[in-house]
């Protein structure tokens, strides 16, 4: 999937050019996680961060962690694979 952003919007960003793509991925991942549209693991994947770093980023933003049965199962599976 490709997201097209107009040149005028890109020029209006107050972000160094080299940081635009990763920053937008991170901001989108955080927003979708906060809305409950993505799990922590999938949001971290979108942001191209490991789950711990993404979880810390979410916490720094004051966003409550969503932790239910699905996340518990995912964490247990992850812990057993290492």
C-alpha positions as CSV (number, residue, x, y, z in Angstrom):
1,X,0.0,0.0,0.0
2,X,1.2,3.5,-0.8
3,X,0.0,6.6,0.9
4,X,0.3,9.7,-1.3
5,X,0.9,13.0,0.5
6,X,0.7,16.2,-1.6
7,X,3.9,18.2,-2.0
8,X,2.3,21.2,-0.3
9,X,1.7,19.2,2.8
10,X,5.2,17.7,2.8
11,X,6.6,21.2,2.4
12,X,4.5,22.4,5.3
13,X,5.9,19.8,7.7
14,X,8.3,21.2,10.2
15,X,10.3,18.0,10.2
16,X,13.8,17.4,8.5
17,X,13.3,15.7,5.2
18,X,15.2,12.6,6.3
19,X,12.9,12.1,9.3
20,X,9.6,12.5,7.5
21,X,8.9,8.9,6.5
22,X,9.8,7.3,9.8
23,X,8.1,10.1,11.8
24,X,4.9,9.7,9.8
25,X,4.9,5.9,10.2
26,X,5.4,6.4,14.0
27,X,2.7,9.0,14.3
28,X,0.2,6.9,12.3
29,X,1.1,3.8,14.4
30,X,0.5,5.7,17.7
31,X,-2.8,7.2,16.5
32,X,-4.1,3.8,15.3
33,X,-3.0,2.1,18.5
34,X,-4.6,4.8,20.7
35,X,-7.9,4.3,18.7
36,X,-7.7,0.6,19.3
37,X,-7.4,0.0,15.5
38,X,-4.0,-1.8,15.9
39,X,-2.6,-4.0,18.6
40,X,0.7,-2.9,20.2
41,X,2.6,-5.5,18.2
42,X,1.2,-4.5,14.8
43,X,1.5,-0.8,15.6
44,X,5.2,-1.4,16.6
45,X,5.6,-3.2,13.3
46,X,4.1,-0.3,11.4
47,X,6.4,2.1,13.2
48,X,9.3,-0.2,12.5
49,X,10.2,-0.4,16.2
50,X,10.5,-3.3,18.5
51,X,7.6,-3.7,20.9
52,X,9.4,-2.5,24.0
53,X,10.5,0.7,22.4
54,X,7.1,1.3,20.9
55,X,5.5,0.6,24.2
56,X,7.8,3.1,25.9
57,X,6.9,5.7,23.2
58,X,3.2,5.1,23.8
59,X,3.7,5.5,27.6
60,X,5.6,8.7,27.1
61,X,2.6,10.1,25.2
62,X,0.3,9.2,28.1
63,X,-1.6,6.6,26.1
64,X,-3.1,3.8,28.1
65,X,-1.9,0.3,27.1
66,X,-4.6,-1.9,25.7
67,X,-4.0,-5.3,27.1
68,X,-6.5,-8.1,26.7
69,X,-6.6,-11.8,26.1
70,X,-5.2,-11.5,22.6
71,X,-2.2,-9.5,23.7
72,X,-1.6,-11.9,26.6
73,X,-1.6,-14.8,24.1
74,X,0.7,-12.9,21.8
75,X,3.1,-12.2,24.6
76,X,3.1,-15.8,25.8
77,X,3.8,-17.0,22.3
78,X,6.6,-14.5,21.9
79,X,8.1,-15.5,25.3
80,X,8.0,-19.2,24.4
81,X,9.8,-18.6,21.1
82,X,12.9,-17.2,22.5
